[in-house]
Each structure stands twice: as structure tokens, then as C-alpha cells.
Amino acid sequence: MNVIRSYLDKALEWFLVALMVLLLGDVLLQVASRYVLANTISFTDELAGFLLIWVGMAGAAYLTGQGQHLAITFIKDKAKPSNQKWLDIAIQLSILIFAIGVLIIGGIWLVYTRFFLGQVSASMEISLGYIYMIVPISGLLIAFYSIGNILEKVKEHDGN
């Protein structure tokens, strides 16, 4: 699992870098067209929003894998060290349940309905199903990382 995880980490890093480069280029094009041409290119604003969705969702998956996800540690910090491991497992289980229920199942439904209803973006005229496809993909990645994190915590607990 560690080999798969390291390859996945690298792939996500490069994917996020590529998305950020695209986002930067898009915003620079938008600014340049506004001030040089005195007219904005219509798709740049929409593309920036879509790229932000992809960066946010893929970034959340990457940070889950790195153990850097947003967490409120107040209760965990107050607990005894022996109980902190169990709280970590409970937190990872909560993340896993959220990833499966909301991101994977809800995301698949979101993508399916966008394709089924034929909804397209206003200026780029591409199906919104493609835009929202990152939701179940990131859910799968978050679930994978959460399962790995749970297995690590269980091994760590068994080792002590």
C-alpha cells in the first residue's frame, strides 16, 4: 500500500502543479485581455472558477494523504496519549464516512444528474458533469488515504 500511496502522492502533486499553472495562465490572460485589449475573453472567468473547484477538491485529497487536512484538535490535545490514537482512528473513520457518503455517493449522483439533464456551462458550453467529476474522484482518493491512515494507526497501536 505504501508503494501505491507514494505514486499517488507524486501524481497528485504534479496534477495540482499543472492545475495551478493553468489557473495562473488563465488569470493572466484575463487580466491582459482586460487591460491590453480593453475587452475580456469570455471563457477566462468561468475557467478560473472551474479550476478553483478542481484545485480545492484535489488539494483536499492530497492534504488528507499528507495528514495536513483541516482538523479541530481541541479534544484530542486534552486527551491522554493512549486515547489520542483512538481519537485519531475515530477522526479518520469520520472522514471516511463523509468521503463515501457525501463525496463518492453524492458526487456520483451530482455528475450523473448534470449529464442526464444536459446542463452545460454558459460560456465554455461544456457539460457540468465534467466539471463536477472531481468530487467523486477526490472522494475515492480521500477514502483511500483515510483507510491507509486508519491501518497505520492500528499498526501503531498494536506495536505499543
C-alpha positions in Angstrom: 0.0 0.0 0.0 2.9 2.4 0.7 4.2 2.0 -2.8 0.8 2.8 -4.3 0.5 5.7 -1.9 3.8 7.2 -2.8 3.0 7.0 -6.5 -0.4 8.5 -5.9 1.2 11.3 -3.8 3.6 12.2 -6.7 0.8 12.0 -9.3 -1.4 14.3 -7.2 1.5 16.7 -6.6 2.1 17.0 -10.4 -1.6 17.2 -11.1 -2.0 20.1 -8.6 1.0 21.9 -10.1 -0.4 21.6 -13.6 -3.8 22.9 -12.4 -2.2 25.8 -10.7 -0.1 26.7 -13.8 -3.3 26.6 -15.9 -5.1 28.7 -13.3 -2.3 31.2 -13.3 -2.2 31.3 -17.1 -5.9 31.8 -17.3 -6.0 34.7 -14.8 -3.0 36.3 -16.5 -4.8 36.0 -19.8 -7.9 37.5 -18.3 -6.1 40.5 -16.9 -4.0 41.0 -20.0 -7.1 40.9 -22.2 -8.9 43.3 -20.0 -6.2 45.9 -19.8 -4.4 45.4 -23.2 -7.4 44.6 -25.4 -9.9 46.6 -23.3 -12.2 43.5 -23.6 -12.2 40.4 -21.5 -12.1 36.9 -23.1 -15.5 35.4 -22.1 -14.4 32.0 -21.0 -11.5 33.0 -18.7 -13.7 33.9 -15.7 -15.6 30.6 -16.0 -12.5 28.6 -16.5 -10.9 30.2 -13.4 -13.9 29.1 -11.3 -13.8 25.6 -12.6 -10.1 25.3 -12.0 -10.6 26.5 -8.4 -13.1 23.7 -7.9 -10.6 21.2 -9.1 -7.7 22.6 -7.2 -9.7 22.7 -4.0 -11.0 19.2 -4.2 -7.8 17.6 -5.4 -5.9 19.6 -2.8 -8.2 18.3 -0.1 -7.5 14.7 -1.2 -3.7 15.4 -1.3 -3.7 17.0 2.2 -5.7 14.1 3.6 -2.9 11.8 2.4 -0.3 14.0 4.0 -2.1 14.2 7.3 -2.4 18.0 6.8 -6.2 18.2 6.5 -8.2 20.7 8.5 -8.8 19.4 11.9 -10.0 20.7 15.2 -7.6 19.1 17.7 -9.0 20.6 20.9 -10.5 17.4 22.3 -7.6 15.3 21.1 -5.0 17.6 22.7 -6.8 17.3 26.0 -6.9 13.5 25.9 -4.4 11.1 27.4 -1.7 10.0 24.9 -3.2 6.4 24.9 -6.6 7.8 24.0 -5.2 10.1 21.3 -4.6 7.2 19.0 -8.2 6.1 19.3 -9.4 9.6 18.7 -7.2 9.7 15.6 -8.9 6.5 14.4 -12.3 7.9 15.1 -11.4 11.1 13.2 -10.2 9.1 10.2 -13.4 7.0 10.3 -15.5 10.2 10.3 -13.5 11.4 7.3 -14.0 8.0 5.6 -17.8 8.0 6.2 -18.0 11.6 4.9 -15.9 10.7 1.8 -18.1 7.7 1.0 -21.5 9.3 1.8 -21.1 12.8 0.5 -18.2 12.9 -1.9 -18.4 9.5 -3.6 -22.2 8.7 -3.5 -23.3 12.3 -3.6 -20.7 13.2 -6.1 -21.6 10.4 -8.5 -25.3 11.5 -8.2 -24.3 15.1 -9.0 -22.2 14.1 -12.0 -24.9 11.7 -13.3 -27.7 14.3 -13.0 -25.6 17.0 -14.7 -25.0 14.7 -17.7 -28.6 13.4 -17.6 -30.1 16.9 -17.5 -27.7 18.1 -20.2 -26.5 21.1 -18.2 -23.7 23.0 -19.9 -21.6 25.9 -18.8 -22.6 29.3 -20.1 -19.5 30.5 -22.0 -17.5 27.3 -22.5 -20.5 25.2 -23.3 -19.1 22.0 -21.8 -21.2 19.6 -19.7 -21.1 20.4 -16.0 -20.8 16.7 -15.4 -17.1 17.0 -16.4 -16.6 19.9 -14.0 -18.1 18.1 -11.0 -16.4 14.8 -11.8 -13.6 15.8 -9.4 -16.0 15.4 -6.5 -16.3 11.6 -6.6 -12.7 11.3 -7.7 -11.4 13.2 -4.7 -13.8 11.2 -2.5 -12.2 8.0 -3.7 -8.8 9.4 -3.0 -9.8 10.7 0.4 -11.3 7.3 1.3 -8.1 5.5 0.1 -5.9 7.8 2.2 -8.3 7.5 5.3 -8.2 3.7 5.1 -4.4 3.9 4.9 -4.2 6.3 7.9 -6.5 4.0 9.9 -4.4 1.0 9.1 -1.2 2.9 10.2 -2.8 3.9 13.5 -4.0 0.4 14.2 -0.5 -1.0 13.5 1.0 1.8 15.7 -1.4 0.9 18.5 -0.6 -2.8 18.1 3.1 -2.1 18.3 2.8 -0.3 21.6 
